Amino acid sequence: MKQNDRRWLWALSAGLLVAAVVLYVIQVSIFETPRSTFFYIFQDLAFLPLTVLIVGLVIERFISLREKRAMVHKLNMVIGTFYSELGTPLLAELLPAIQAAPEIKEKLQLQAS
């Protein structure tokens, strides 16, 4: 991770932490029940591992699957380009040297020049 990315991440983390503290202070000052506020803070912390599990595993798998599909699509495009530009003429040139040339010619419908 680059230095600029880390600074941005630290600034965002600090900003969110300050916002959370300000919101909890406002809640305590309005409702005057710090006991229930701390109860809900710890209840939220109890669900934090579950949240990390969901974000870390499930969403990561969806992103990974999408990246794999994109990679396969790009690879298919490269293979298709190869065979449309170079592969078919190359097979036509190599066909006379292959022992099973008549069968391959018939299946691929090639015209050897």
A tleap script that builds the chain and sets N, CA, C and O, in Angstrom:
source leaprc.protein.ff14SB
mol = sequence {
  NMET LYS GLN ASN ASP ARG ARG TRP LEU TRP
  ALA LEU SER ALA GLY LEU LEU VAL ALA ALA
  VAL VAL LEU TYR VAL ILE GLN VAL SER ILE
  PHE GLU THR PRO ARG SER THR PHE PHE TYR
  ILE PHE GLN ASP LEU ALA PHE LEU PRO LEU
  THR VAL LEU ILE VAL GLY LEU VAL ILE GLU
  ARG PHE ILE SER LEU ARG GLU LYS ARG ALA
  MET VAL HIE LYS LEU ASN MET VAL ILE GLY
  THR PHE TYR SER GLU LEU GLY THR PRO LEU
  LEU ALA GLU LEU LEU PRO ALA ILE GLN ALA
  ALA PRO GLU ILE LYS GLU LYS LEU GLN LEU
  GLN ALA CSER
}
set mol.1.N position { 0.849 -1.171 0.000 }
set mol.1.CA position { 0.000 0.000 0.000 }
set mol.1.C position { 0.896 1.236 0.000 }
set mol.1.O position { 1.868 1.297 0.753 }
set mol.2.N position { 0.578 2.208 -0.830 }
set mol.2.CA position { 1.384 3.413 -0.932 }
set mol.2.C position { 1.164 4.311 0.279 }
set mol.2.O position { 0.185 4.176 1.014 }
set mol.3.N position { 2.107 5.229 0.460 }
set mol.3.CA position { 2.058 6.131 1.605 }
set mol.3.C position { 0.820 7.017 1.558 }
set mol.3.O position { 0.201 7.259 2.595 }
set mol.4.N position { 0.444 7.510 0.371 }
set mol.4.CA position { -0.744 8.371 0.241 }
set mol.4.C position { -2.016 7.606 0.572 }
set mol.4.O position { -2.944 8.157 1.163 }
set mol.5.N position { -2.056 6.338 0.189 }
set mol.5.CA position { -3.224 5.514 0.507 }
set mol.5.C position { -3.364 5.314 2.003 }
set mol.5.O position { -4.475 5.318 2.533 }
set mol.6.N position { -2.247 5.138 2.684 }
set mol.6.CA position { -2.278 4.949 4.133 }
set mol.6.C position { -2.745 6.220 4.834 }
set mol.6.O position { -3.538 6.158 5.773 }
set mol.7.N position { -2.259 7.359 4.386 }
set mol.7.CA position { -2.686 8.622 5.002 }
set mol.7.C position { -4.182 8.812 4.852 }
set mol.7.O position { -4.864 9.203 5.800 }
set mol.8.N position { -4.689 8.537 3.671 }
set mol.8.CA position { -6.124 8.680 3.425 }
set mol.8.C position { -6.906 7.726 4.321 }
set mol.8.O position { -7.938 8.099 4.878 }
set mol.9.N position { -6.412 6.490 4.461 }
set mol.9.CA position { -7.085 5.498 5.295 }
set mol.9.C position { -7.061 5.910 6.765 }
set mol.9.O position { -8.064 5.782 7.467 }
set mol.10.N position { -5.916 6.402 7.227 }
set mol.10.CA position { -5.833 6.859 8.621 }
set mol.10.C position { -6.739 8.061 8.855 }
set mol.10.O position { -7.396 8.140 9.893 }
set mol.11.N position { -6.785 8.992 7.914 }
set mol.11.CA position { -7.646 10.172 8.065 }
set mol.11.C position { -9.115 9.759 8.095 }
set mol.11.O position { -9.890 10.284 8.896 }
set mol.12.N position { -9.501 8.829 7.235 }
set mol.12.CA position { -10.885 8.350 7.230 }
set mol.12.C position { -11.218 7.638 8.534 }
set mol.12.O position { -12.289 7.852 9.101 }
set mol.13.N position { -10.305 6.789 9.016 }
set mol.13.CA position { -10.534 6.076 10.270 }
set mol.13.C position { -10.676 7.040 11.443 }
set mol.13.O position { -11.564 6.879 12.280 }
set mol.14.N position { -9.808 8.035 11.503 }
set mol.14.CA position { -9.879 9.017 12.586 }
set mol.14.C position { -11.174 9.817 12.509 }
set mol.14.O position { -11.802 10.083 13.534 }
set mol.15.N position { -11.576 10.199 11.305 }
set mol.15.CA position { -12.822 10.944 11.136 }
set mol.15.C position { -14.037 10.136 11.573 }
set mol.15.O position { -14.930 10.668 12.231 }
set mol.16.N position { -14.078 8.863 11.215 }
set mol.16.CA position { -15.199 8.017 11.612 }
set mol.16.C position { -15.212 7.776 13.122 }
set mol.16.O position { -16.277 7.728 13.737 }
set mol.17.N position { -14.043 7.628 13.708 }
set mol.17.CA position { -13.957 7.444 15.162 }
set mol.17.C position { -14.446 8.700 15.897 }
set mol.17.O position { -15.191 8.603 16.872 }
set mol.18.N position { -14.026 9.863 15.428 }
set mol.18.CA position { -14.478 11.123 16.047 }
set mol.18.C position { -15.985 11.271 15.883 }
set mol.18.O position { -16.668 11.688 16.819 }
set mol.19.N position { -16.512 10.936 14.711 }
set mol.19.CA position { -17.960 11.029 14.491 }
set mol.19.C position { -18.725 10.103 15.432 }
set mol.19.O position { -19.770 10.482 15.960 }
set mol.20.N position { -18.211 8.888 15.645 }
set mol.20.CA position { -18.871 7.953 16.552 }
set mol.20.C position { -18.866 8.479 17.985 }
set mol.20.O position { -19.880 8.396 18.677 }
set mol.21.N position { -17.740 9.015 18.433 }
set mol.21.CA position { -17.659 9.557 19.792 }
set mol.21.C position { -18.611 10.726 19.951 }
set mol.21.O position { -19.306 10.821 20.962 }
set mol.22.N position { -18.656 11.621 18.970 }
set mol.22.CA position { -19.560 12.780 19.036 }
set mol.22.C position { -21.016 12.313 19.097 }
set mol.22.O position { -21.804 12.846 19.878 }
set mol.23.N position { -21.372 11.330 18.285 }
set mol.23.CA position { -22.754 10.833 18.290 }
set mol.23.C position { -23.112 10.177 19.620 }
set mol.23.O position { -24.231 10.350 20.104 }
set mol.24.N position { -22.190 9.429 20.219 }
set mol.24.CA position { -22.470 8.821 21.526 }
set mol.24.C position { -22.583 9.884 22.624 }
set mol.24.O position { -23.413 9.758 23.524 }
set mol.25.N position { -21.755 10.924 22.554 }
set mol.25.CA position { -21.857 12.018 23.533 }
set mol.25.C position { -23.200 12.727 23.397 }
set mol.25.O position { -23.829 13.062 24.401 }
set mol.26.N position { -23.635 12.955 22.182 }
set mol.26.CA position { -24.942 13.587 21.954 }
set mol.26.C position { -26.057 12.695 22.491 }
set mol.26.O position { -26.996 13.182 23.120 }
set mol.27.N position { -25.954 11.396 22.247 }
set mol.27.CA position { -26.980 10.467 22.741 }
set mol.27.C position { -27.052 10.484 24.261 }
set mol.27.O position { -28.144 10.521 24.828 }
set mol.28.N position { -25.902 10.457 24.924 }
set mol.28.CA position { -25.890 10.469 26.391 }
set mol.28.C position { -26.435 11.784 26.914 }
set mol.28.O position { -27.168 11.793 27.903 }
set mol.29.N position { -26.092 12.904 26.271 }
set mol.29.CA position { -26.569 14.206 26.756 }
set mol.29.C position { -28.068 14.385 26.529 }
set mol.29.O position { -28.733 15.036 27.335 }
set mol.30.N position { -28.608 13.829 25.464 }
set mol.30.CA position { -30.045 13.990 25.197 }
set mol.30.C position { -30.858 13.045 26.077 }
set mol.30.O position { -31.802 13.479 26.737 }
set mol.31.N position { -30.508 11.765 26.095 }
set mol.31.CA position { -31.323 10.771 26.798 }
set mol.31.C position { -30.896 10.547 28.248 }
set mol.31.O position { -31.632 9.937 29.024 }
set mol.32.N position { -29.742 11.025 28.608 }
set mol.32.CA position { -29.228 10.953 29.978 }
set mol.32.C position { -29.248 9.531 30.543 }
set mol.32.O position { -29.578 9.318 31.710 }
set mol.33.N position { -28.894 8.571 29.702 }
set mol.33.CA position { -28.830 7.169 30.133 }
set mol.33.C position { -27.516 6.550 29.653 }
set mol.33.O position { -27.501 5.790 28.685 }
set mol.34.N position { -26.421 6.875 30.329 }
set mol.34.CA position { -25.142 6.310 29.878 }
set mol.34.C position { -25.083 4.798 30.023 }
set mol.34.O position { -24.368 4.132 29.274 }
set mol.35.N position { -25.833 4.243 30.986 }
set mol.35.CA position { -25.814 2.793 31.178 }
set mol.35.C position { -26.322 2.068 29.929 }
set mol.35.O position { -25.677 1.131 29.460 }
set mol.36.N position { -27.461 2.486 29.387 }
set mol.36.CA position { -27.990 1.820 28.192 }
set mol.36.C position { -27.129 2.118 26.970 }
set mol.36.O position { -27.014 1.281 26.074 }
set mol.37.N position { -26.518 3.315 26.926 }
set mol.37.CA position { -25.630 3.625 25.803 }
set mol.37.C position { -24.437 2.679 25.787 }
set mol.37.O position { -24.086 2.151 24.731 }
set mol.38.N position { -23.803 2.454 26.946 }
set mol.38.CA position { -22.669 1.534 27.011 }
set mol.38.C position { -23.100 0.096 26.752 }
set mol.38.O position { -22.339 -0.692 26.191 }
set mol.39.N position { -24.322 -0.246 27.160 }
set mol.39.CA position { -24.844 -1.577 26.866 }
set mol.39.C position { -24.917 -1.789 25.352 }
set mol.39.O position { -24.500 -2.831 24.847 }
set mol.40.N position { -25.444 -0.803 24.637 }
set mol.40.CA position { -25.562 -0.939 23.183 }
set mol.40.C position { -24.212 -0.862 22.483 }
set mol.40.O position { -24.032 -1.469 21.427 }
set mol.41.N position { -23.261 -0.129 23.050 }
set mol.41.CA position { -21.915 -0.107 22.472 }
set mol.41.C position { -21.316 -1.514 22.517 }
set mol.41.O position { -20.784 -2.002 21.521 }
set mol.42.N position { -21.408 -2.155 23.678 }
set mol.42.CA position { -20.850 -3.505 23.802 }
set mol.42.C position { -21.650 -4.530 22.998 }
set mol.42.O position { -21.093 -5.521 22.525 }
set mol.43.N position { -22.930 -4.299 22.845 }
set mol.43.CA position { -23.726 -5.203 22.010 }
set mol.43.C position { -23.288 -5.074 20.543 }
set mol.43.O position { -23.197 -6.070 19.826 }
set mol.44.N position { -23.020 -3.850 20.111 }
set mol.44.CA position { -22.519 -3.658 18.749 }
set mol.44.C position { -21.147 -4.292 18.570 }
set mol.44.O position { -20.855 -4.866 17.521 }
set mol.45.N position { -20.302 -4.187 19.598 }
set mol.45.CA position { -18.981 -4.808 19.518 }
set mol.45.C position { -19.080 -6.328 19.463 }
set mol.45.O position { -18.229 -6.987 18.866 }
set mol.46.N position { -20.106 -6.878 20.076 }
set mol.46.CA position { -20.278 -8.331 20.049 }
set mol.46.C position { -20.594 -8.827 18.633 }
set mol.46.O position { -20.248 -9.954 18.280 }
set mol.47.N position { -21.247 -7.993 17.828 }
set mol.47.CA position { -21.576 -8.390 16.458 }
set mol.47.C position { -20.458 -8.054 15.470 }
set mol.47.O position { -20.549 -8.402 14.292 }
set mol.48.N position { -19.424 -7.392 15.931 }
set mol.48.CA position { -18.328 -7.018 15.046 }
set mol.48.C position { -17.651 -8.227 14.395 }
set mol.48.O position { -17.405 -8.174 13.190 }
set mol.49.N position { -17.336 -9.307 15.104 }
set mol.49.CA position { -16.738 -10.469 14.417 }
set mol.49.C position { -17.637 -11.048 13.327 }
set mol.49.O position { -17.147 -11.481 12.284 }
set mol.50.N position { -18.942 -11.058 13.561 }
set mol.50.CA position { -19.865 -11.547 12.537 }
set mol.50.C position { -19.841 -10.641 11.310 }
set mol.50.O position { -19.879 -11.122 10.178 }
set mol.51.N position { -19.780 -9.356 11.531 }
set mol.51.CA position { -19.704 -8.405 10.422 }
set mol.51.C position { -18.415 -8.605 9.633 }
set mol.51.O position { -18.426 -8.597 8.402 }
set mol.52.N position { -17.310 -8.784 10.343 }
set mol.52.CA position { -16.034 -9.021 9.672 }
set mol.52.C position { -16.090 -10.316 8.869 }
set mol.52.O position { -15.565 -10.383 7.758 }
set mol.53.N position { -16.719 -11.332 9.422 }
set mol.53.CA position { -16.862 -12.601 8.713 }
set mol.53.C position { -17.639 -12.417 7.417 }
set mol.53.O position { -17.236 -12.914 6.365 }
set mol.54.N position { -18.744 -11.706 7.498 }
set mol.54.CA position { -19.571 -11.497 6.312 }
set mol.54.C position { -18.812 -10.695 5.261 }
set mol.54.O position { -18.774 -11.075 4.091 }
set mol.55.N position { -18.219 -9.602 5.673 }
set mol.55.CA position { -17.504 -8.754 4.718 }
set mol.55.C position { -16.254 -9.456 4.205 }
set mol.55.O position { -15.979 -9.446 3.006 }
set mol.56.N position { -15.505 -10.060 5.105 }
set mol.56.CA position { -14.229 -10.651 4.722 }
set mol.56.C position { -14.338 -11.893 3.883 }
set mol.56.O position { -13.506 -12.111 3.003 }
set mol.57.N position { -15.328 -12.710 4.123 }
set mol.57.CA position { -15.420 -13.969 3.396 }
set mol.57.C position { -16.415 -13.929 2.246 }
set mol.57.O position { -16.070 -14.241 1.106 }
set mol.58.N position { -17.624 -13.554 2.540 }
set mol.58.CA position { -18.685 -13.631 1.532 }
set mol.58.C position { -18.455 -12.630 0.411 }
set mol.58.O position { -18.441 -13.005 -0.761 }
set mol.59.N position { -18.278 -11.383 0.754 }
set mol.59.CA position { -18.108 -10.357 -0.280 }
set mol.59.C position { -16.804 -10.575 -1.036 }
set mol.59.O position { -16.748 -10.358 -2.246 }
set mol.60.N position { -15.755 -11.000 -0.338 }
set mol.60.CA position { -14.485 -11.275 -1.006 }
set mol.60.C position { -14.634 -12.385 -2.029 }
set mol.60.O position { -14.028 -12.330 -3.099 }
set mol.61.N position { -15.429 -13.384 -1.713 }
set mol.61.CA position { -15.654 -14.469 -2.678 }
set mol.61.C position { -16.408 -13.988 -3.910 }
set mol.61.O position { -16.108 -14.410 -5.027 }
set mol.62.N position { -17.374 -13.118 -3.715 }
set mol.62.CA position { -18.097 -12.569 -4.863 }
set mol.62.C position { -17.160 -11.755 -5.746 }
set mol.62.O position { -17.220 -11.848 -6.972 }
set mol.63.N position { -16.304 -10.967 -5.131 }
set mol.63.CA position { -15.355 -10.166 -5.903 }
set mol.63.C position { -14.378 -11.072 -6.634 }
set mol.63.O position { -14.066 -10.831 -7.800 }
set mol.64.N position { -13.891 -12.109 -5.967 }
set mol.64.CA position { -12.960 -13.050 -6.585 }
set mol.64.C position { -13.608 -13.765 -7.768 }
set mol.64.O position { -12.980 -13.931 -8.814 }
set mol.65.N position { -14.848 -14.183 -7.608 }
set mol.65.CA position { -15.558 -14.855 -8.697 }
set mol.65.C position { -15.726 -13.928 -9.890 }
set mol.65.O position { -15.567 -14.353 -11.035 }
set mol.66.N position { -16.040 -12.687 -9.635 }
set mol.66.CA position { -16.203 -11.717 -10.720 }
set mol.66.C position { -14.878 -11.485 -11.445 }
set mol.66.O position { -14.852 -11.384 -12.672 }
set mol.67.N position { -13.775 -11.398 -10.690 }
set mol.67.CA position { -12.465 -11.219 -11.309 }
set mol.67.C position { -12.088 -12.424 -12.162 }
set mol.67.O position { -11.521 -12.258 -13.242 }
set mol.68.N position { -12.394 -13.634 -11.696 }
set mol.68.CA position { -12.094 -14.838 -12.471 }
set mol.68.C position { -12.883 -14.852 -13.777 }
set mol.68.O position { -12.347 -15.192 -14.832 }
set mol.69.N position { -14.165 -14.480 -13.698 }
set mol.69.CA position { -14.977 -14.431 -14.921 }
set mol.69.C position { -14.427 -13.420 -15.914 }
set mol.69.O position { -14.404 -13.677 -17.118 }
set mol.70.N position { -13.986 -12.273 -15.416 }
set mol.70.CA position { -13.409 -11.258 -16.293 }
set mol.70.C position { -12.123 -11.766 -16.932 }
set mol.70.O position { -11.872 -11.520 -18.111 }
set mol.71.N position { -11.306 -12.477 -16.153 }
set mol.71.CA position { -10.056 -13.021 -16.676 }
set mol.71.C position { -10.328 -14.068 -17.756 }
set mol.71.O position { -9.659 -14.070 -18.789 }
set mol.72.N position { -11.290 -14.948 -17.536 }
set mol.72.CA position { -11.638 -15.969 -18.535 }
set mol.72.C position { -12.157 -15.308 -19.810 }
set mol.72.O position { -11.833 -15.740 -20.916 }
set mol.73.N position { -12.960 -14.261 -19.650 }
set mol.73.CA position { -13.482 -13.550 -20.822 }
set mol.73.C position { -12.333 -12.933 -21.626 }
set mol.73.O position { -12.319 -13.027 -22.854 }
set mol.74.N position { -11.383 -12.312 -20.952 }
set mol.74.CA position { -10.240 -11.708 -21.650 }
set mol.74.C position { -9.393 -12.778 -22.327 }
set mol.74.O position { -8.925 -12.590 -23.450 }
set mol.75.N position { -9.199 -13.898 -21.641 }
set mol.75.CA position { -8.422 -14.987 -22.219 }
set mol.75.C position { -9.113 -15.555 -23.452 }
set mol.75.O position { -8.451 -15.861 -24.443 }
set mol.76.N position { -10.415 -15.697 -23.405 }
set mol.76.CA position { -11.161 -16.172 -24.582 }
set mol.76.C position { -11.045 -15.196 -25.738 }
set mol.76.O position { -10.976 -15.612 -26.894 }
set mol.77.N position { -11.023 -13.906 -25.444 }
set mol.77.CA position { -10.851 -12.916 -26.513 }
set mol.77.C position { -9.470 -13.049 -27.150 }
set mol.77.O position { -9.340 -12.965 -28.371 }
set mol.78.N position { -8.435 -13.257 -26.328 }
set mol.78.CA position { -7.077 -13.409 -26.856 }
set mol.78.C position { -6.966 -14.675 -27.691 }
set mol.78.O position { -6.359 -14.653 -28.761 }
set mol.79.N position { -7.540 -15.774 -27.224 }
set mol.79.CA position { -7.501 -17.033 -27.976 }
set mol.79.C position { -8.255 -16.887 -29.296 }
set mol.79.O position { -7.789 -17.343 -30.340 }
set mol.80.N position { -9.411 -16.254 -29.240 }
set mol.80.CA position { -10.183 -16.036 -30.465 }
set mol.80.C position { -9.429 -15.180 -31.463 }
set mol.80.O position { -9.460 -15.457 -32.662 }
set mol.81.N position { -8.755 -14.148 -30.991 }
set mol.81.CA position { -7.967 -13.293 -31.877 }
set mol.81.C position { -6.819 -14.065 -32.486 }
set mol.81.O position { -6.525 -13.914 -33.672 }
set mol.82.N position { -6.164 -14.894 -31.685 }
set mol.82.CA position { -5.054 -15.693 -32.195 }
set mol.82.C position { -5.511 -16.588 -33.336 }
set mol.82.O position { -4.890 -16.616 -34.399 }
set mol.83.N position { -6.602 -17.320 -33.114 }
set mol.83.CA position { -7.043 -18.250 -34.143 }
set mol.83.C position { -7.622 -17.552 -35.359 }
set mol.83.O position { -7.533 -18.075 -36.470 }
set mol.84.N position { -8.205 -16.397 -35.173 }
set mol.84.CA position { -8.740 -15.712 -36.344 }
set mol.84.C position { -7.641 -15.054 -37.161 }
set mol.84.O position { -7.769 -14.935 -38.380 }
set mol.85.N position { -6.560 -14.624 -36.515 }
set mol.85.CA position { -5.486 -13.931 -37.219 }
set mol.85.C position { -4.353 -14.864 -37.654 }
set mol.85.O position { -3.861 -14.757 -38.777 }
set mol.86.N position { -3.943 -15.769 -36.777 }
set mol.86.CA position { -2.753 -16.562 -37.040 }
set mol.86.C position { -3.009 -18.063 -37.035 }
set mol.86.O position { -2.394 -18.796 -37.811 }
set mol.87.N position { -3.881 -18.517 -36.198 }
set mol.87.CA position { -4.055 -19.948 -35.980 }
set mol.87.C position { -4.509 -20.713 -37.197 }
set mol.87.O position { -3.921 -21.745 -37.523 }
set mol.88.N position { -5.534 -20.244 -37.881 }
set mol.88.CA position { -6.064 -20.963 -39.044 }
set mol.88.C position { -5.052 -21.013 -40.192 }
set mol.88.O position { -4.840 -22.091 -40.747 }
set mol.89.N position { -4.418 -19.899 -40.574 }
set mol.89.CA position { -3.391 -20.007 -41.629 }
set mol.89.C position { -2.212 -20.895 -41.221 }
set mol.89.O position { -1.642 -21.599 -42.054 }
set mol.90.N position { -1.852 -20.859 -39.934 }
set mol.90.CA position { -0.755 -21.709 -39.472 }
set mol.90.C position { -1.140 -23.176 -39.566 }
set mol.90.O position { -0.330 -24.004 -39.983 }
set mol.91.N position { -2.363 -23.504 -39.184 }
set mol.91.CA position { -2.823 -24.890 -39.316 }
set mol.91.C position { -2.853 -25.317 -40.781 }
set mol.91.O position { -2.532 -26.461 -41.103 }
set mol.92.N position { -3.235 -24.406 -41.659 }
set mol.92.CA position { -3.263 -24.736 -43.084 }
set mol.92.C position { -1.858 -25.013 -43.611 }
set mol.92.O position { -1.681 -25.871 -44.475 }
set mol.93.N position { -0.870 -24.302 -43.104 }
set mol.93.CA position { 0.519 -24.531 -43.533 }
set mol.93.C position { 1.073 -25.839 -42.971 }
set mol.93.O position { 1.831 -26.535 -43.646 }
set mol.94.N position { 0.696 -26.172 -41.743 }
set mol.94.CA position { 1.217 -27.371 -41.111 }
set mol.94.C position { 0.471 -28.640 -41.520 }
set mol.94.O position { 0.956 -29.748 -41.295 }
set mol.95.N position { -0.683 -28.480 -42.107 }
set mol.95.CA position { -1.535 -29.611 -42.440 }
set mol.95.C position { -0.858 -30.654 -43.328 }
set mol.95.O position { -1.059 -31.846 -43.094 }
set mol.96.N position { -0.064 -30.271 -44.337 }
set mol.96.CA position { 0.574 -31.302 -45.167 }
set mol.96.C position { 1.546 -32.191 -44.395 }
set mol.96.O position { 1.780 -33.328 -44.804 }
set mol.97.N position { 2.112 -31.713 -43.302 }
set mol.97.CA position { 3.083 -32.498 -42.543 }
set mol.97.C position { 2.422 -33.423 -41.525 }
set mol.97.O position { 3.094 -34.281 -40.954 }
set mol.98.N position { 1.145 -33.271 -41.292 }
set mol.98.CA position { 0.447 -34.069 -40.296 }
set mol.98.C position { -0.062 -35.351 -40.939 }
set mol.98.O position { -0.575 -35.323 -42.058 }
set mol.99.N position { 0.078 -36.484 -40.236 }
set mol.99.CA position { -0.316 -37.778 -40.788 }
set mol.99.C position { -1.829 -37.885 -40.971 }
set mol.99.O position { -2.289 -38.461 -41.957 }
set mol.100.N position { -2.599 -37.345 -40.047 }
set mol.100.CA position { -4.051 -37.442 -40.115 }
set mol.100.C position { -4.646 -36.221 -40.806 }
set mol.100.O position { -5.717 -35.750 -40.424 }
set mol.101.N position { -3.964 -35.716 -41.806 }
set mol.101.CA position { -4.375 -34.478 -42.473 }
set mol.101.C position { -5.775 -34.555 -43.091 }
set mol.101.O position { -6.541 -33.606 -42.926 }
set mol.102.N position { -6.150 -35.622 -43.786 }
set mol.102.CA position { -7.493 -35.630 -44.385 }
set mol.102.C position { -8.615 -35.521 -43.356 }
set mol.102.O position { -9.612 -34.835 -43.582 }
set mol.103.N position { -8.445 -36.200 -42.230 }
set mol.103.CA position { -9.487 -36.127 -41.195 }
set mol.103.C position { -9.558 -34.734 -40.581 }
set mol.103.O position { -10.645 -34.215 -40.326 }
set mol.104.N position { -8.407 -34.140 -40.349 }
set mol.104.CA position { -8.381 -32.792 -39.763 }
set mol.104.C position { -8.955 -31.784 -40.746 }
set mol.104.O position { -9.710 -30.892 -40.360 }
set mol.105.N position { -8.596 -31.927 -42.021 }
set mol.105.CA position { -9.113 -31.022 -43.057 }
set mol.105.C position { -10.621 -31.061 -43.092 }
set mol.105.O position { -11.285 -30.028 -43.180 }
set mol.106.N position { -11.146 -32.252 -43.024 }
set mol.106.CA position { -12.592 -32.426 -43.073 }
set mol.106.C position { -13.284 -31.803 -41.866 }
set mol.106.O position { -14.319 -31.152 -42.003 }
set mol.107.N position { -12.704 -32.007 -40.677 }
set mol.107.CA position { -13.311 -31.486 -39.464 }
set mol.107.C position { -13.202 -29.966 -39.347 }
set mol.107.O position { -14.134 -29.307 -38.887 }
set mol.108.N position { -12.062 -29.413 -39.764 }
set mol.108.CA position { -11.839 -27.967 -39.638 }
set mol.108.C position { -12.252 -27.194 -40.883 }
set mol.108.O position { -12.308 -25.964 -40.857 }
set mol.109.N position { -12.535 -27.883 -41.951 }
set mol.109.CA position { -12.901 -27.266 -43.217 }
set mol.109.C position { -11.831 -26.271 -43.683 }
set mol.109.O position { -12.130 -25.120 -44.001 }
set mol.110.N position { -10.576 -26.740 -43.716 }
set mol.110.CA position { -9.449 -25.904 -44.107 }
set mol.110.C position { -9.140 -26.086 -45.578 }
set mol.110.O position { -9.382 -27.148 -46.151 }
set mol.111.N position { -8.609 -25.047 -46.175 }
set mol.111.CA position { -8.143 -25.082 -47.560 }
set mol.111.C position { -6.635 -24.886 -47.533 }
set mol.111.O position { -6.172 -23.766 -47.320 }
set mol.112.N position { -5.869 -25.925 -47.739 }
set mol.112.CA position { -4.393 -25.799 -47.790 }
set mol.112.C position { -3.999 -25.159 -49.083 }
set mol.112.O position { -4.476 -25.548 -50.150 }
set mol.113.N position { -3.109 -24.154 -49.000 }
set mol.113.CA position { -2.704 -23.450 -50.212 }
set mol.113.C position { -1.391 -23.927 -50.746 }
set mol.113.O position { -0.920 -23.424 -51.767 }
savepdb mol mol.pdb
quit
